[in-house]
Amino acid sequence: FIQVITRKFTKEELSYWAQYHQDITDLRNNNIYSIKTLYFNKQKFPLKDTELRFGYYYDGFWKIYKPFGKKKDKWMPNNTPITVMDGKDKIKNCDVAFINKSKKDHMVISKMFPCSCAVQNEGIACFNEENVQYLKENSKRQILSFDADVTGVKNSQQITEIFSFDYCNVPKNYHPLKDWADVAKTHGLGEIEKILKEKGLI
């Protein structure tokens, strides 16, 4: 059970998202909040004032994101069901549904490709029967995009084979950049547009 008290975004928080070409309107449209106080099972949850912390809100559920937190608590606490999809409502009558592995990647790709959504992580559990059926019924082709690392590629290959999806990860020549958010931060949105055009997606 997660409860939060939100606050206005700080300059530091807005600067963080600006690196990925997202402004306050984008944050609001994607239900991202700045967290002042956090309660987990009605107990105050420790937060460092020196640490960036955002709340992703999903219709009664919260996923807390600390961009610079340690791996074990970067996404804690989190009570969002694994099958919740970001941008699911954007997948309607699409030629191609572009399925990202994170909200941030989805937000970046959406700047150029409106039929974009995202799952909660790179695991197969996100793809329950309901989600797969929805994607198939609302798009002619489904493209999965996970991280361009060993784990991301392995999971992409497994999931695309099971559900007859295609996949499009960040090209290897952009290494060590492994996702669309990193490419946008380093090279700008125009570089992603170029890649998507080369792939014949736009």
KOLGU-754565 format. One record per residue (C-alpha): residue in three letters; x, y, z. Coordinates in Angstrom, 1 decimal. Example, Ala and Ser with C-alpha at 12.3 -4.5 7.8 and 13.67 -1.06 7.14 Angstrom:
BEGIN
   rest        u        v        w
    ala     12.3     -4.5      7.8
    ser     13.7     -1.1      7.1
END
This chain:
BEGIN
   rest        u        v        w
    phe      0.0      0.0      0.0
    ile      1.7      3.2     -1.2
    gln      0.6      6.8     -0.5
    val      2.5      9.9     -1.6
    ile      2.4     13.7     -1.0
    thr      3.5     15.4     -4.2
    arg      5.3     18.7     -4.7
    lys      6.2     21.1     -7.5
    phe      9.0     19.8     -9.7
    thr     12.4     21.3     -8.7
    lys     14.7     22.9    -11.2
    glu     17.0     19.9    -10.8
    glu     14.2     17.5    -11.6
    leu     13.1     19.4    -14.6
    ser     16.7     19.6    -15.8
    tyr     17.0     15.8    -15.5
    trp     14.0     15.2    -17.8
    ala     15.0     18.0    -20.2
    gln     18.1     15.8    -21.0
    tyr     15.6     13.4    -22.6
    his     13.7     16.2    -24.4
    gln     10.7     16.0    -21.9
    asp      9.2     19.1    -20.4
    ile      6.6     19.6    -17.6
    thr      3.7     19.1    -20.0
    asp      5.2     15.7    -21.0
    leu      5.6     14.7    -17.3
    arg      2.0     15.6    -16.6
    asn      0.7     13.8    -19.6
    asn      2.5     10.7    -18.5
    asn      1.4     10.9    -14.9
    ile      4.9     11.5    -13.5
    tyr      5.1     13.4    -10.1
    ser      7.7     14.8     -7.9
    ile      7.6     13.2     -4.5
    lys      7.7     15.2     -1.3
    thr      6.7     12.4      1.2
    leu      6.2      8.7      0.8
    tyr      4.3      6.2      2.9
    phe      4.6      2.4      2.5
    asn      2.0      0.4      4.3
    lys      1.2      3.6      6.3
    gln      4.8      3.9      7.5
    lys      6.9      6.9      6.4
    phe      9.4      5.6      3.8
    pro     12.9      7.1      4.0
    leu     13.9      9.5      1.2
    lys     17.0     11.5      0.8
    asp     16.6     15.2      0.1
    thr     19.7     15.0     -2.1
    glu     18.2     12.2     -4.2
    leu     16.0     12.7     -7.3
    arg     12.7     10.7     -6.8
    phe      9.7     10.5     -9.1
    gly      6.4      8.8     -8.8
    tyr      4.9      7.0    -11.8
    tyr      1.1      6.8    -11.2
    tyr     -1.0      4.1    -12.7
    asp     -4.7      4.4    -11.8
    gly     -4.3      3.7     -8.1
    phe     -0.8      2.2     -8.2
    trp      2.6      3.8     -7.8
    lys      6.1      3.0     -9.1
    ile      8.8      5.1     -7.4
    tyr     11.8      5.9     -9.6
    lys     15.1      7.0     -8.2
    pro     17.3      7.5    -11.3
    phe     20.6      7.5     -9.4
    gly     19.6      5.0     -6.7
    lys     21.3      1.7     -6.1
    lys     20.1     -1.1     -8.3
    lys     18.3     -2.9     -5.4
    asp     16.1      0.2     -4.5
    lys     16.0      2.2     -7.7
    trp     12.4      1.2     -8.3
    met     11.2      0.8     -4.7
    pro      8.6      0.8     -3.5
    asn      6.4     -0.4     -6.3
    asn      3.0     -1.9     -6.3
    thr      2.2     -1.6    -10.0
    pro      1.0     -4.9    -11.6
    ile      3.6     -6.3    -14.0
    thr      1.0     -6.4    -16.8
    val      0.2     -2.6    -16.8
    met      1.2     -0.9    -20.1
    asp      2.2      2.7    -20.6
    gly      0.5      4.2    -23.6
    lys     -1.8      1.3    -24.3
    asp     -4.5      3.8    -25.3
    lys     -2.2      5.0    -28.1
    ile     -2.3      1.6    -29.8
    lys     -5.4      2.0    -31.9
    asn     -5.7      1.2    -35.6
    cys     -1.9      1.2    -36.0
    asp      0.1     -0.2    -38.8
    val      3.0     -0.7    -36.3
    ala      2.8     -0.9    -32.5
    phe      6.3      0.0    -31.1
    ile      6.7     -1.7    -27.7
    asn      9.3     -0.2    -25.4
    lys     10.8     -1.6    -22.2
    ser     10.3      1.6    -20.2
    lys      8.2      4.7    -19.7
    lys     11.2      6.9    -20.5
    asp     11.9      5.2    -23.8
    his      8.2      5.3    -24.6
    met      8.1      9.0    -24.0
    val     11.1      9.6    -26.2
    ile      9.9      7.4    -29.1
    ser      6.4      9.0    -28.9
    lys      7.9     12.3    -30.0
    met      8.3     10.8    -33.4
    phe      6.2      7.6    -33.5
    pro      2.7      8.0    -31.9
    cys      1.8      4.3    -31.9
    ser      4.2      3.7    -29.0
    cys      3.7      1.9    -25.7
    ala      5.8      0.4    -22.9
    val      5.8     -2.6    -20.6
    gln      7.1     -2.6    -17.0
    asn     10.3     -4.5    -17.7
    glu     12.1     -6.8    -20.1
    gly     10.4    -10.0    -18.8
    ile      7.8    -12.1    -20.5
    ala      5.4    -11.7    -17.6
    cys      4.3     -8.4    -19.0
    phe      2.8    -10.2    -22.0
    asn     -0.3    -11.8    -20.6
    glu     -3.0    -13.1    -23.0
    glu     -5.0     -9.9    -22.6
    asn     -2.1     -7.6    -23.6
    val     -1.0     -9.7    -26.5
    gln     -4.5    -10.0    -27.9
    tyr     -5.0     -6.2    -27.5
    leu     -1.7     -5.5    -29.4
    lys     -2.6     -7.9    -32.2
    glu     -6.1     -6.6    -32.6
    asn     -5.1     -3.0    -32.7
    ser     -2.0     -3.1    -34.9
    lys     -0.9     -5.0    -38.0
    arg      2.7     -5.4    -36.9
    gln      4.3     -5.4    -33.4
    ile      7.9     -4.3    -32.9
    leu      9.5     -5.0    -29.5
    ser     12.4     -2.8    -28.4
    phe     14.4     -3.8    -25.3
    asp     17.9     -2.8    -24.3
    ala     20.7     -3.4    -26.8
    asp     22.7     -5.5    -24.3
    val     23.0     -9.3    -23.8
    thr     19.9     -9.6    -21.5
    gly     17.8     -7.3    -23.6
    val     18.6     -9.0    -26.9
    lys     18.1    -12.5    -25.4
    asn     14.7    -11.5    -24.0
    ser     13.7     -9.8    -27.2
    gln     14.5    -12.9    -29.2
    gln     12.6    -15.2    -26.8
    ile      9.4    -13.0    -26.7
    thr      9.3    -12.2    -30.4
    glu      9.6    -15.9    -31.3
    ile      6.7    -16.8    -28.9
    phe      4.3    -14.1    -30.1
    ser      5.5    -13.5    -33.7
    phe      6.6    -10.0    -33.0
    asp      9.5     -8.2    -34.7
    tyr     12.2     -6.4    -32.8
    cys     14.2     -3.2    -33.2
    asn     16.9     -2.4    -30.6
    val     19.3      0.5    -30.7
    pro     21.9     -0.4    -33.4
    lys     25.2     -1.9    -32.1
    asn     27.2      0.9    -33.5
    tyr     25.8      3.2    -30.8
    his     27.4      1.1    -28.1
    pro     27.7      1.7    -25.1
    leu     24.3      3.4    -25.5
    lys     21.7      0.8    -25.1
    asp     18.3      2.4    -25.2
    trp     16.4      5.2    -27.0
    ala     16.5      7.5    -24.0
    asp     20.3      7.3    -24.0
    val     20.5      8.0    -27.7
    ala     18.2     11.0    -27.3
    lys     20.3     12.4    -24.5
    thr     23.6     11.9    -26.3
    his     22.7     12.6    -30.0
    gly     19.2     14.3    -29.9
    leu     15.8     13.3    -31.2
    gly     16.9     13.8    -34.8
    glu     19.3     10.8    -34.5
    ile     16.4      8.5    -33.4
    glu     14.3      9.8    -36.3
    lys     17.2      8.9    -38.7
    ile     17.4      5.4    -37.3
    leu     13.6      4.9    -37.5
    lys     13.6      6.1    -41.1
    glu     16.5      3.7    -42.0
    lys     14.4      0.9    -40.4
    gly     11.4      2.0    -42.6
    leu      9.2      2.7    -39.6
    ile      8.6      6.4    -40.4
END
